[in-house]
């Protein structure tokens, strides 16, 4: 499994603590240093079953600067949102956990992180 995180984020740190506590095998992607491109984002969105605006941190200053509150949330606008997330990775909700079974989730709660571990089988040491 892989976790996209920002080490400065308390939710991300909590998720890593849970993964370690559960003995989960995972890799870390510091997505601000190694930002996902549009293709990565499309893949994660498909796995999440969400749209790009669903994983956008609209309260960030960058969101205000881009005027995201005014953007349409339609199929026609989808690529514009993906391009914005690729160009401004700070706008991506975190942490995102992708499992080897093809599933993914936003691990903002302890329950969500434990669900990811359960899907992965919860065994093995961290690679992060």
Backbone as a chain_set.jsonl record, in Angstrom:
{"seq": "XXXXXXXXXXXXXXXXXXXXXXXXXXXXXXXXXXXXXXXXXXXXXXXXXXXXXXXXXXXXXXXXXXXXXXXXXXXXXXXXXXXXXXXXXXXXXXXXXXXXXXXXXXXXXXXXXXXXXXXXXXXXXXXX", "coords": {"N": [[0.847, -1.166, 0.0], [0.316, 2.325, -0.441], [0.877, 5.547, 0.916], [-0.11, 8.801, 0.485], [1.204, 11.696, 1.662], [1.619, 14.632, 3.734], [4.122, 15.536, 5.763], [3.817, 17.565, 7.65], [1.21, 17.558, 8.361], [-1.227, 16.821, 10.749], [-3.21, 14.814, 10.571], [-2.068, 13.123, 8.709], [0.236, 12.279, 10.066], [-0.999, 10.908, 12.179], [-2.239, 8.865, 10.722], [-0.006, 7.43, 9.786], [1.026, 6.561, 12.225], [-1.002, 4.779, 12.987], [-0.845, 2.911, 10.89], [1.73, 1.916, 11.388], [1.362, 0.896, 13.972], [-0.41, -1.147, 13.416], [1.19, -2.782, 11.989], [1.348, -2.589, 9.246], [2.345, -2.913, 5.82], [3.804, -0.533, 3.877], [4.462, 2.188, 1.591], [5.735, 5.508, 1.473], [4.615, 8.457, -0.008], [5.6, 11.571, -0.348], [3.74, 13.894, -1.265], [3.973, 16.616, -1.797], [6.614, 17.003, -2.364], [7.021, 15.106, -4.321], [5.038, 15.435, -6.53], [1.867, 14.271, -7.751], [1.122, 13.575, -11.172], [-1.227, 14.472, -13.788], [-2.153, 12.033, -14.81], [-1.602, 10.245, -12.677], [-3.368, 11.325, -10.805], [-5.866, 10.935, -12.071], [-5.949, 8.14, -11.972], [-5.948, 7.638, -9.17], [-8.309, 8.95, -8.461], [-10.176, 7.367, -9.821], [-9.847, 4.973, -8.423], [-10.66, 5.826, -5.898], [-13.264, 6.447, -6.443], [-14.21, 8.998, -6.689], [-14.62, 12.497, -7.536], [-12.454, 15.124, -8.808], [-12.942, 17.549, -7.423], [-13.924, 16.598, -5.087], [-11.734, 15.842, -3.61], [-10.364, 18.105, -3.13], [-8.791, 20.637, -1.315], [-10.432, 23.126, -0.47], [-10.249, 25.262, 1.261], [-7.693, 26.207, 1.323], [-5.296, 28.824, 0.736], [-4.344, 28.964, -1.883], [-6.487, 27.878, -3.305], [-8.37, 29.889, -3.1], [-7.002, 31.903, -4.484], [-7.017, 30.811, -7.034], [-9.694, 30.85, -7.52], [-11.404, 28.681, -7.107], [-13.876, 28.206, -5.896], [-15.704, 29.19, -7.628], [-15.591, 27.556, -9.81], [-17.043, 25.273, -12.137], [-18.538, 22.157, -11.318], [-18.51, 19.77, -13.023], [-18.627, 17.179, -15.568], [-17.457, 18.27, -17.828], [-15.735, 20.133, -16.75], [-13.919, 18.648, -15.366], [-11.224, 17.919, -16.142], [-9.963, 20.38, -15.921], [-9.977, 20.773, -13.153], [-8.376, 18.586, -12.387], [-5.95, 19.302, -13.584], [-5.408, 21.58, -12.07], [-5.001, 20.467, -9.513], [-2.74, 18.922, -10.047], [-0.905, 20.913, -10.653], [-0.899, 22.351, -8.32], [-0.262, 20.824, -5.77], [-0.665, 21.1, -3.012], [-3.314, 21.491, -2.685], [-4.512, 19.028, -2.626], [-6.479, 16.744, -0.88], [-5.641, 15.048, 2.149], [-4.554, 12.362, 4.291], [-4.046, 10.227, 1.435], [-4.649, 6.899, 0.849], [-3.588, 4.175, -0.931], [-4.357, 0.905, -1.777], [-3.018, -2.39, -2.356], [-4.958, -3.992, -3.451], [-6.284, -2.499, -5.272], [-8.045, -0.668, -4.301], [-8.752, 2.517, -2.753], [-8.592, 5.193, -0.375], [-9.483, 8.175, 1.432], [-7.728, 8.907, 4.174], [-8.714, 10.302, 6.608], [-9.797, 9.744, 9.012], [-9.449, 7.664, 11.948], [-10.848, 5.274, 11.664], [-11.064, 5.013, 8.866], [-8.371, 4.647, 8.131], [-7.787, 2.27, 9.469], [-9.534, 0.639, 8.065], [-8.27, 0.589, 5.576], [-5.963, -0.826, 6.276], [-7.111, -3.264, 6.988], [-8.095, -4.092, 4.505], [-5.699, -4.533, 3.242], [-4.683, -6.63, 4.592], [-3.069, -6.225, 6.768], [-0.426, -7.013, 7.416], [3.152, -7.261, 7.734], [6.139, -5.223, 7.498], [6.773, -1.681, 7.633], [7.749, 0.218, 4.786], [8.302, 2.777, 4.722]], "CA": [[0.0, 0.0, 0.0], [1.054, 3.586, -0.486], [0.181, 6.666, 1.55], [0.292, 10.138, 0.058], [1.106, 12.506, 2.868], [2.386, 15.837, 4.022], [4.567, 15.295, 7.133], [3.387, 18.641, 8.54], [-0.221, 17.372, 8.606], [-1.492, 15.951, 11.909], [-3.98, 13.642, 10.118], [-1.101, 12.238, 8.056], [1.057, 11.668, 11.122], [-1.85, 9.938, 12.869], [-2.427, 7.711, 9.838], [1.245, 6.658, 9.811], [1.08, 5.896, 13.532], [-1.924, 3.635, 12.942], [-0.259, 1.917, 9.986], [2.845, 1.29, 12.107], [0.788, 0.137, 15.092], [-1.043, -2.342, 12.852], [2.198, -3.57, 11.28], [1.052, -2.551, 7.816], [3.439, -2.708, 4.878], [3.427, 0.612, 3.049], [5.469, 3.145, 1.161], [5.308, 6.891, 1.666], [4.821, 9.431, -1.086], [5.455, 12.958, 0.112], [3.203, 14.4, -2.523], [4.398, 17.989, -2.075], [7.956, 16.875, -2.943], [6.874, 14.218, -5.473], [3.628, 15.643, -6.839], [1.26, 13.415, -8.768], [0.75, 14.243, -12.41], [-2.649, 14.31, -14.111], [-2.438, 10.602, -14.953], [-1.654, 9.708, -11.31], [-4.601, 11.802, -10.172], [-6.995, 10.222, -12.679], [-5.934, 6.779, -11.442], [-6.379, 7.662, -7.768], [-9.729, 9.31, -8.437], [-10.932, 6.176, -10.231], [-9.791, 4.04, -7.298], [-11.455, 6.401, -4.817], [-14.656, 6.615, -6.85], [-14.522, 10.399, -6.41], [-14.281, 13.511, -8.53], [-11.34, 15.936, -8.304], [-13.399, 18.551, -6.46], [-14.172, 15.905, -3.818], [-10.474, 15.708, -2.87], [-9.712, 19.412, -3.167], [-8.802, 21.415, -0.07], [-10.914, 24.428, -0.947], [-9.96, 26.317, 2.229], [-6.31, 26.671, 1.146], [-5.15, 30.136, 0.092], [-4.214, 28.757, -3.33], [-7.826, 27.663, -3.852], [-8.953, 31.22, -3.225], [-6.305, 32.603, -5.564], [-7.472, 30.237, -8.307], [-11.135, 31.039, -7.66], [-12.034, 27.365, -7.217], [-15.275, 28.236, -5.449], [-16.531, 29.565, -8.781], [-15.461, 26.587, -10.902], [-18.106, 24.283, -12.3], [-18.245, 20.789, -10.876], [-19.169, 18.995, -14.075], [-17.726, 16.352, -16.367], [-16.725, 19.151, -18.749], [-14.711, 20.869, -15.993], [-13.113, 17.677, -14.617], [-9.795, 18.017, -16.478], [-9.462, 21.645, -15.37], [-9.724, 20.503, -11.737], [-7.221, 17.684, -12.296], [-4.772, 20.11, -13.906], [-5.145, 22.453, -10.924], [-4.427, 19.646, -8.446], [-1.381, 18.543, -10.455], [-0.066, 22.117, -10.586], [-0.937, 22.879, -6.948], [-0.534, 19.622, -4.961], [-1.1, 21.455, -1.661], [-4.775, 21.461, -2.698], [-4.993, 17.649, -2.552], [-6.855, 16.259, 0.452], [-4.656, 14.096, 2.646], [-3.737, 11.474, 3.471], [-4.7, 9.28, 0.539], [-4.037, 5.581, 0.976], [-3.933, 3.257, -2.013], [-4.065, -0.471, -1.38], [-2.611, -3.281, -3.442], [-6.139, -4.618, -4.059], [-6.875, -1.566, -6.225], [-8.896, 0.296, -3.62], [-8.101, 3.704, -2.191], [-9.474, 5.987, 0.473], [-8.911, 9.335, 2.101], [-7.586, 8.435, 5.546], [-8.815, 11.419, 7.546], [-10.246, 9.255, 10.319], [-8.827, 6.423, 12.389], [-11.613, 4.171, 11.082], [-10.699, 4.874, 7.456], [-7.018, 4.086, 8.052], [-7.899, 0.855, 9.868], [-10.178, -0.045, 6.944], [-7.223, 0.364, 4.579], [-5.113, -1.9, 6.799], [-7.876, -4.515, 6.888], [-8.115, -4.471, 3.084], [-4.357, -4.974, 2.862], [-4.306, -7.802, 5.363], [-2.447, -5.765, 7.989], [0.801, -7.716, 7.788], [4.405, -6.812, 7.133], [6.766, -4.025, 8.059], [6.728, -0.462, 6.853], [8.853, 0.577, 3.902], [8.322, 4.243, 4.731]], "C": [[0.892, 1.227, 0.0], [0.211, 4.655, 0.194], [0.775, 7.962, 1.019], [0.119, 11.032, 1.269], [1.954, 13.747, 2.81], [2.818, 15.666, 5.482], [4.143, 16.374, 8.131], [1.919, 18.496, 8.966], [-0.455, 16.398, 9.757], [-2.288, 14.705, 11.513], [-3.052, 12.627, 9.443], [-0.24, 11.529, 9.088], [0.263, 10.621, 11.893], [-2.043, 8.68, 12.028], [-1.192, 6.825, 9.84], [1.381, 5.914, 11.138], [0.188, 4.656, 13.553], [-1.364, 2.541, 12.046], [0.875, 1.172, 10.689], [2.333, 0.399, 13.235], [0.193, -1.188, 14.61], [-0.052, -3.238, 12.103], [1.978, -3.605, 9.781], [2.32, -2.33, 6.999], [3.0, -1.592, 3.926], [4.656, 1.386, 2.606], [4.867, 4.538, 1.311], [5.603, 7.688, 0.406], [4.543, 10.806, -0.497], [5.033, 13.767, -1.104], [3.507, 15.877, -2.789], [5.787, 18.001, -2.707], [7.939, 16.06, -4.229], [5.418, 14.296, -5.939], [3.113, 14.689, -7.911], [0.982, 14.226, -10.026], [-0.726, 13.948, -12.686], [-3.023, 12.834, -14.227], [-2.531, 9.925, -13.581], [-2.982, 10.072, -10.648], [-5.823, 11.107, -10.755], [-7.099, 8.811, -12.119], [-6.426, 6.723, -10.011], [-7.863, 8.014, -7.671], [-10.604, 8.126, -8.827], [-10.984, 5.168, -9.084], [-10.639, 4.521, -6.12], [-12.95, 6.42, -5.148], [-15.143, 8.031, -6.598], [-14.164, 11.279, -7.595], [-13.179, 14.399, -7.957], [-11.773, 16.976, -7.279], [-13.701, 17.916, -5.102], [-12.905, 15.772, -2.971], [-9.681, 17.015, -2.861], [-9.895, 20.132, -1.843], [-9.16, 22.858, -0.44], [-10.641, 25.573, 0.023], [-8.531, 26.854, 2.119], [-6.282, 28.017, 0.42], [-5.059, 29.998, -1.424], [-5.569, 28.543, -3.997], [-8.524, 28.997, -4.06], [-8.337, 32.008, -4.367], [-6.748, 32.113, -6.933], [-8.956, 30.46, -8.555], [-11.904, 29.734, -7.755], [-13.501, 27.353, -6.802], [-16.228, 28.536, -6.606], [-16.491, 28.529, -9.908], [-16.637, 25.631, -10.928], [-17.619, 22.927, -11.807], [-19.02, 19.851, -11.797], [-18.133, 18.137, -14.788], [-16.865, 17.216, -17.286], [-15.586, 19.876, -18.041], [-13.72, 19.94, -15.294], [-11.614, 17.824, -14.888], [-9.179, 19.315, -15.969], [-9.114, 21.463, -13.89], [-8.487, 19.622, -11.569], [-5.935, 18.458, -12.574], [-4.405, 21.022, -12.74], [-4.514, 21.668, -9.777], [-2.996, 19.24, -8.782], [-0.427, 19.738, -10.318], [0.069, 22.661, -9.165], [-1.226, 21.722, -5.98], [-0.953, 19.913, -3.525], [-2.631, 21.399, -1.554], [-5.351, 20.052, -2.548], [-5.279, 17.267, -1.098], [-5.895, 15.156, 0.879], [-5.106, 13.499, 3.966], [-4.607, 10.613, 2.559], [-3.925, 7.975, 0.634], [-4.534, 4.716, -0.167], [-3.479, 1.869, -1.605], [-3.727, -1.317, -2.602], [-3.799, -3.948, -4.122], [-6.843, -3.695, -5.045], [-7.782, -0.531, -5.582], [-8.063, 1.486, -3.144], [-9.111, 4.404, -1.308], [-8.718, 7.183, 1.007], [-8.926, 8.992, 3.586], [-7.641, 9.534, 6.584], [-9.299, 10.984, 8.922], [-9.503, 7.967, 10.661], [-9.528, 5.222, 11.756], [-11.233, 3.933, 9.624], [-9.324, 4.237, 7.312], [-7.053, 2.605, 8.427], [-8.589, 0.03, 8.787], [-9.151, -0.358, 5.859], [-6.318, -0.784, 5.001], [-5.827, -3.235, 6.663], [-7.924, -5.014, 5.451], [-6.779, -5.066, 2.656], [-3.926, -6.216, 3.612], [-3.542, -7.483, 6.62], [-1.148, -6.426, 8.374], [2.007, -7.095, 7.108], [4.888, -5.519, 7.738], [6.643, -2.862, 7.102], [7.968, -0.33, 5.973], [9.07, 2.082, 3.92], [9.224, 4.701, 5.744]], "O": [[2.06, 1.175, 0.387], [-1.013, 4.67, 0.067], [1.982, 8.193, 1.09], [-0.969, 11.121, 1.838], [2.854, 13.899, 1.984], [1.961, 15.652, 6.365], [4.113, 16.119, 9.335], [1.447, 19.232, 9.833], [0.059, 15.279, 9.743], [-2.056, 13.635, 12.075], [-3.233, 11.418, 9.591], [-0.013, 10.323, 8.996], [0.794, 9.561, 12.225], [-2.016, 7.566, 12.551], [-1.309, 5.6, 9.89], [1.806, 4.759, 11.161], [0.577, 3.611, 14.074], [-1.406, 1.365, 12.406], [0.971, -0.052, 10.6], [2.817, -0.717, 13.425], [0.276, -2.209, 15.293], [-0.412, -4.32, 11.64], [2.384, -4.559, 9.117], [3.246, -1.647, 7.436], [1.969, -1.692, 3.261], [5.74, 1.252, 3.175], [3.649, 4.714, 1.279], [6.69, 7.605, -0.166], [3.403, 11.153, -0.19], [5.866, 14.256, -1.867], [3.311, 16.343, -3.912], [6.109, 18.895, -3.489], [8.749, 16.294, -5.126], [4.654, 13.345, -5.766], [3.826, 14.345, -8.853], [0.65, 15.41, -9.957], [-1.386, 13.258, -11.909], [-4.1, 12.433, -13.786], [-3.435, 9.123, -13.347], [-3.63, 9.237, -10.017], [-6.727, 10.725, -10.011], [-8.194, 8.334, -11.825], [-7.231, 5.859, -9.665], [-8.588, 7.423, -6.871], [-11.658, 7.907, -8.229], [-12.032, 4.583, -8.807], [-11.262, 3.715, -5.429], [-13.794, 6.41, -4.252], [-16.323, 8.256, -6.328], [-13.492, 10.848, -8.532], [-12.987, 14.427, -6.741], [-11.022, 17.254, -6.344], [-13.732, 18.608, -4.084], [-12.988, 15.608, -1.754], [-8.475, 17.02, -2.613], [-11.004, 20.226, -1.317], [-8.286, 23.688, -0.688], [-10.783, 26.738, -0.349], [-8.198, 27.852, 2.758], [-7.145, 28.303, -0.409], [-5.621, 30.806, -2.163], [-5.778, 28.979, -5.129], [-9.189, 29.209, -5.074], [-9.033, 32.688, -5.121], [-6.846, 32.894, -7.88], [-9.43, 30.279, -9.677], [-12.944, 29.676, -8.409], [-14.282, 26.556, -7.322], [-17.405, 28.181, -6.564], [-17.272, 28.615, -10.855], [-17.159, 25.231, -9.887], [-16.432, 22.609, -11.879], [-20.019, 19.24, -11.419], [-16.928, 18.336, -14.638], [-15.687, 16.927, -17.496], [-14.577, 20.2, -18.667], [-12.765, 20.42, -14.684], [-10.82, 17.851, -13.947], [-7.999, 19.346, -15.623], [-8.078, 21.943, -13.43], [-7.648, 19.884, -10.708], [-4.94, 18.282, -11.871], [-3.224, 21.216, -12.451], [-3.584, 22.157, -9.136], [-2.134, 19.214, -7.904], [0.723, 19.576, -9.911], [1.038, 23.351, -8.848], [-2.323, 21.649, -5.425], [-1.543, 19.049, -2.877], [-3.175, 21.275, -0.457], [-6.559, 19.9, -2.361], [-4.44, 17.442, -0.214], [-5.395, 14.41, 0.037], [-5.94, 14.07, 4.669], [-5.757, 10.312, 2.879], [-2.7, 7.954, 0.514], [-5.737, 4.541, -0.355], [-2.353, 1.682, -1.143], [-4.105, -0.994, -3.728], [-3.674, -4.424, -5.251], [-7.883, -4.056, -5.597], [-8.24, 0.392, -6.256], [-6.832, 1.446, -3.14], [-10.321, 4.238, -1.463], [-7.487, 7.208, 1.034], [-9.986, 8.808, 4.183], [-6.705, 9.686, 7.368], [-9.226, 11.749, 9.884], [-8.997, 7.273, 9.779], [-8.872, 4.261, 11.356], [-11.097, 2.788, 9.193], [-9.132, 3.375, 6.455], [-6.415, 1.782, 7.77], [-8.272, -1.145, 8.607], [-9.161, -1.449, 5.289], [-5.946, -1.62, 4.178], [-5.218, -4.228, 6.267], [-7.809, -6.214, 5.202], [-6.722, -5.974, 1.826], [-2.891, -6.799, 3.289], [-3.367, -8.356, 7.469], [-0.784, -6.412, 9.549], [1.895, -6.483, 6.046], [4.139, -4.809, 8.409], [6.432, -3.045, 5.903], [9.074, -0.709, 6.359], [9.93, 2.598, 3.207], [9.391, 5.908, 5.922]]}, "num_chains": 1, "name": "protein.A"}
